[in-house]
Amino acid sequence: MTTESETEIEARTSKTTRFAEWLMAREERRQEKESNLEGMIRLNVLVSFLTLGLVGGFEAVHLGLSLIPYL
């Protein structure tokens, strides 16, 4: 049987630790990106309804809001 030296074990542990840290950082960046995307979608919906209100008037906004449950 061959035994691993302590430096080999430490090197492997170090690589595993760095990989785990990289995965955690990547997940945090992905969550931030999703959060930003949700904010952009909300802003887009708000601007769309404001534009609809300016162009079509209150009745068009009311109709648009009443159709939301059917989406």
VEXKETOR-235673 format. One record per atom (N, C-alpha, C): residue in one letter; x, y, z. Coordinates in steps of 0.05 Angstrom, whole numbers, padded with zeros to 5 digits, always signed. Example, Ala and Ser with C-alpha at 12.3 -4.5 7.8 and 13.67 -1.06 7.14 Angstrom:
! residues 2
A+00264-00114+00156/A+00246-00090+00156/A+00264-00066+00156/S+00257-00045+00142/S+00273-00021+00143/S+00258+00001+00157/
! end
This chain:
! residues 71
M+00017-00024+00000/M+00000+00000+00000/M+00017+00025+00000/T+00008+00045-00014/T+00023+00070-00014/T+00008+00089+00005/T+00024+00105+00018/T+00012+00125+00036/T+00017+00152+00024/E-00002+00170+00026/E+00001+00197+00016/E+00016+00214+00036/S+00032+00230+00026/S+00047+00248+00043/S+00028+00271+00052/E+00035+00283+00074/E+00019+00305+00084/E+00016+00328+00065/T+00036+00334+00050/T+00034+00356+00030/T+00015+00350+00008/E+00013+00324-00001/E-00006+00317-00021/E-00034+00319-00011/I-00038+00311+00014/I-00065+00313+00027/I-00073+00342+00030/E-00054+00359+00039/E-00059+00388+00042/E-00065+00401+00015/A-00051+00393-00006/A-00055+00404-00032/A-00083+00397-00042/R-00091+00372-00039/R-00117+00364-00048/R-00139+00378-00032/T-00135+00381-00005/T-00154+00395+00011/T-00156+00424+00003/S-00133+00436-00003/S-00133+00464-00011/S-00148+00468-00037/K-00144+00450-00056/K-00159+00451-00082/K-00189+00448-00077/T-00196+00429-00060/T-00224+00425-00054/T-00236+00450-00041/T-00221+00462-00022/T-00231+00486-00009/T-00234+00509-00028/R-00215+00513-00046/R-00217+00534-00066/R-00240+00530-00085/F-00245+00505-00093/F-00267+00498-00110/F-00294+00504-00096/A-00296+00496-00071/A-00320+00502-00056/A-00325+00531-00053/E-00304+00547-00048/E-00307+00576-00046/E-00316+00588-00072/W-00305+00578-00094/W-00312+00587-00121/W-00342+00581-00126/L-00351+00557-00119/L-00379+00550-00123/L-00397+00568-00107/M-00390+00574-00082/M-00406+00591-00066/M-00407+00619-00077/A-00385+00630-00086/A-00384+00657-00097/A-00401+00658-00123/R-00399+00637-00139/R-00415+00635-00164/R-00445+00636-00158/E-00453+00621-00138/E-00481+00620-00130/E-00491+00647-00120/E-00474+00661-00105/E-00482+00688-00095/E-00485+00707-00119/R-00467+00706-00138/R-00470+00723-00162/R-00495+00717-00178/R-00502+00691-00180/R-00526+00683-00194/R-00551+00694-00180/Q-00551+00692-00154/Q-00574+00702-00139/Q-00577+00732-00142/E-00554+00747-00142/E-00555+00776-00146/E-00566+00782-00174/K-00558+00767-00193/K-00567+00772-00221/K-00597+00767-00223/E-00607+00746-00210/E-00636+00740-00210/E-00651+00763-00197/S-00640+00773-00174/S-00653+00795-00160/S-00654+00819-00178/N-00633+00826-00192/N-00633+00848-00210/N-00652+00844-00233/L-00655+00820-00243/L-00673+00814-00264/L-00702+00818-00255/E-00708+00809-00231/E-00735+00813-00220/E-00742+00843-00218/G-00723+00859-00209/G-00727+00887-00207/G-00732+00900-00234/M-00717+00891-00255/M-00721+00902-00282/M-00748+00894-00293/I-00757+00870-00287/I-00784+00862-00296/I-00806+00879-00283/R-00803+00884-00257/R-00823+00900-00243/R-00823+00929-00255/L-00799+00940-00260/L-00798+00966-00271/L-00811+00966-00299/N-00806+00946-00315/N-00817+00944-00341/N-00848+00943-00340/V-00859+00928-00322/V-00888+00926-00319/V-00899+00953-00311/L-00886+00967-00292/L-00896+00993-00283/L-00895+01013-00306/V-00873+01014-00321/V-00871+01033-00343/V-00892+01026-00365/S-00897+01000-00369/S-00917+00992-00389/S-00945+01002-00382/F-00952+00999-00356/F-00978+01008-00347/F-00980+01039-00348/L-00958+01053-00341/L-00959+01082-00343/L-00962+01091-00372/T-00948+01078-00390/T-00951+01084-00419/T-00979+01078-00428/L-00990+01055-00420/L-01018+01048-00427/L-01037+01069-00417/G-01032+01079-00392/G-01049+01100-00381/G-01048+01126-00396/L-01024+01133-00405/L-01021+01158-00420/L-01034+01156-00447/V-01031+01133-00460/V-01041+01130-00487/V-01071+01124-00488/G-01078+01105-00471/G-01106+01095-00472/G-01125+01106-00451/G-01114+01119-00431/G-01131+01129-00410/G-01136+01109-00388/F-01152+01118-00368/F-01157+01101-00345/F-01171+01076-00351/E-01189+01076-00371/E-01205+01053-00378/E-01186+01030-00388/A-01166+01037-00403/A-01148+01018-00414/A-01131+01005-00391/V-01123+01022-00372/V-01108+01011-00349/V-01126+00992-00333/H-01150+01000-00329/H-01169+00984-00313/H-01173+00957-00328/L-01176+00958-00354/L-01180+00933-00370/L-01155+00916-00368/G-01131+00928-00370/G-01106+00913-00368/G-01103+00900-00341/L-01110+00914-00319/L-01108+00902-00293/L-01128+00880-00289/S-01151+00882-00301/S-01171+00861-00298/S-01164+00836-00313/L-01146+00838-00333/L-01138+00815-00349/L-01114+00800-00337/I-01102+00811-00316/I-01078+00799-00304/I-01084+00770-00294/P-01106+00765-00281/P-01110+00737-00272/P-01111+00716-00295/Y-01116+00725-00319/Y-01118+00706-00342/Y-01091+00700-00354/L-01069+00714-00345/L-01043+00709-00357/L-01031+00684-00346/
! end
